[in-house]
């Protein structure tokens, strides 16, 4: 988290959270997709909240299509 400031964080699904961050040096604001179970950022540098949500919806959709879902995913209906 050095060099970044979390502006907001919210739950987006059973498996992922959204995080809006600001780079301290440049002031650039971007979005991250964070794995809910581990708190690890899995996608960073997204330009918009909508782009982050599309990424999450895609992974959740893929998890539903695979038998048993993606590894470590909570299956949602």
ZALUMDO-905146 format. One record per residue (C-alpha): x, y, z. Coordinates in steps of 0.2 Angstrom, whole numbers, plus 5000, padded with zeros to 4 digits. Layout:
N
X,Y,Z $
...
END
This chain:
77
5000,5000,5000 $
5015,5011,5000 $
5012,5026,4988 $
4993,5023,4987 $
4978,5029,4997 $
4962,5019,4997 $
4948,5031,4994 $
4934,5018,4995 $
4931,4999,4995 $
4915,4990,4993 $
4909,4972,4991 $
4904,4968,4972 $
4901,4950,4974 $
4903,4935,4985 $
4921,4933,4978 $
4927,4951,4974 $
4927,4968,4981 $
4930,4985,4972 $
4943,4997,4978 $
4946,5015,4972 $
4964,5020,4975 $
4974,5036,4972 $
4992,5036,4969 $
5000,5048,4981 $
5014,5055,4969 $
5004,5058,4954 $
4986,5060,4961 $
4980,5047,4948 $
4964,5038,4953 $
4960,5021,4947 $
4950,5005,4952 $
4956,4988,4958 $
4947,4971,4959 $
4951,4963,4975 $
4949,4945,4980 $
4937,4945,4995 $
4944,4930,5004 $
4962,4935,5003 $
4962,4954,5001 $
4974,4952,4986 $
4972,4964,4972 $
4970,4953,4956 $
4967,4967,4944 $
4974,4985,4946 $
4974,5001,4936 $
4956,5000,4929 $
4950,5017,4923 $
4932,5016,4929 $
4921,5007,4941 $
4911,5000,4927 $
4926,4992,4919 $
4930,4984,4936 $
4912,4978,4937 $
4912,4970,4920 $
4928,4961,4924 $
4920,4954,4940 $
4904,4949,4931 $
4914,4940,4918 $
4923,4930,4931 $
4907,4926,4940 $
4899,4920,4924 $
4913,4909,4920 $
4913,4902,4937 $
4895,4897,4935 $
4898,4889,4918 $
4912,4878,4925 $
4907,4862,4934 $
4912,4865,4952 $
4916,4884,4948 $
4933,4892,4948 $
4945,4886,4962 $
4941,4895,4978 $
4925,4903,4972 $
4909,4904,4982 $
4896,4898,4970 $
4882,4910,4968 $
4865,4907,4959 $
END
